[in-house]
Amino acid sequence: MSHAMHLEESPTTGDEVITNYTINFGPQHPAAHGVLRMVMELDGEIITSAEPDVGYLHRGDEKIAESMTYDQFIPYTDRLDYLAPLANNVHYVLAVEKLLGITDKIPERCLYIRTMCCELARISAHLLGLGAFAMDTGAFTVFVHTFTEREKIYCLIEALTGARFTTSYTRVGGLSRDLPEGWPAELEKFLDEVERNFDETDLLLTRNPIFLDRTQDVGVIGR
């Protein structure tokens, strides 16, 4: 991150005083993950303005895809947003199927499995987002708490796709494989456990004075 100080003359002493900082957050910063750059103005811990500068995520995927078949490009979709590779797989093939005019020919079972994949990916991404947000505001325990559940999702994904992360699970018109034996029962077990985890995480945050001080009344949007 690079930054610049804003200096003003003190009306009482005539000395120059720092009023706020302008900070370039990303795209190279680890917490920005190469997604975007935010030009932020800070008054202490308070962000007084934030201007997003998008366009840093492009990795030449479109050019790479020019020399591939639709199915050959599926592994690249794992890496477009690594928080939810399964959802990326699904969204890409949905677009291809729409282009080919075969959306009404996809088996119903396949649609249900794809939906479960997207929901697992969504829960996983939210667990990471909440855990990292809590850690950034001083609540490290919550980070460990949410990542415990995220690890269970990785186990489910590995059993389903053969990989924890780079799943490449969907295919144009279907999926690479059906549900493994016993997988739905393991999924239901996880859903019961993660619901309890949500409740515990809620208590850990809503009773944490540091988290509350750093999140309440700091992002008020006027009418």
Salt bridges, closest charged atoms under 4 A:
GLU45 OE2 - ARG214 NH2 3.23
ASP53 OD2 - ARG37 NH1 2.96
GLU62 OE1 - HIS58 ND1 3.17
GLU66 OE1 - LYS63 NZ 3.13
ASP78 OD2 - ARG79 NH1 3.77
GLU97 OE2 - ARG114 NH2 2.66
ASP104 OD1 - LYS105 NZ 3.77
GLU119 OE1 - ARG122 NH2 2.58
GLU149 OE2 - LYS152 NZ 3.06
GLU151 OE2 - ARG164 NH1 2.91
ASP178 OD1 - ARG109 NE 3.08
GLU193 OE1 - LYS152 NZ 2.89
GLU193 OE2 - LYS189 NZ 2.85
GLU200 OE1 - HIS145 NE2 2.93
